[in-house]
Amino acid sequence: MNVLSDFTIRLNAAVPKSDLDQELSNLSDLLAAKEEKIKKMEDEIKKLRKRRTSVKKQVGGKKQV
């Protein structure tokens, strides 16, 4: 039964029954794309924060004249 349910969900996603289903599918795809973009940006923020910390340590370790 689970296989049939999965098939039905995939079929409805590929070939929506109505305009409302099509719009819902489009919004779902848009949401997934935005979540992926957010994940990439979060990773980039972490990388930049780490780089900033290492630069501060290097600058702090040297004597300034």
N, C-alpha and C positions, 0 to 999 in steps of 0.2 A: 504494500500500500504506500509506503514511503517513497518508493521509486516512481510510482504513478503521480504522486503529489509533486515531487520534484520536477518531473517531466511537464506537468501542467503549468507550474510556475515559470519554467523556462520558456515554454511555448507562448504563454501570455506576455512574457517580457519581449519575445522576439516579434510576435504578431498580436498586438493589442486588439481587444474586442471593440473598444470605443475610443473616441477622442480623449475622454477623461483618462483612460488607461494609457494612452500614448503620452499625454502630458505628464502623468505620474512617472512614467518610465524616463522621460526626458529630464525631469527634475531629480530623479534618483541618480541618473548619470552625472548630472551637474554637481550634485552633492558629493558624489564619489570623487570627482575631479578636484573639487575644492578641498576635500579632506586630504587628498594626496599632496596638493600644493602647500597646505598648512604643515603637513609632516615634513616636507622638504625644507620649508622656512624655519621650522623649529630646529631641525638638524643643523642648518646653517648658523642660526643664532648660537647654538651650543658651541660650534666650532669657533666662531668669532670671539665668544666670551673666553674660551680656553686660550686662544691666541693672545687676547688682550692681557690675560693674567700672566702669561709667560713673558710678554713684552715688559710689563710692569716689574716683574722680578728681575729681568736683565737690566733695566734702567735703574732700579733701586739698588742693585748690587755694585754698580760703578760709581766712583766718586765724581761728582760734578765740580768743575773748576770755575 
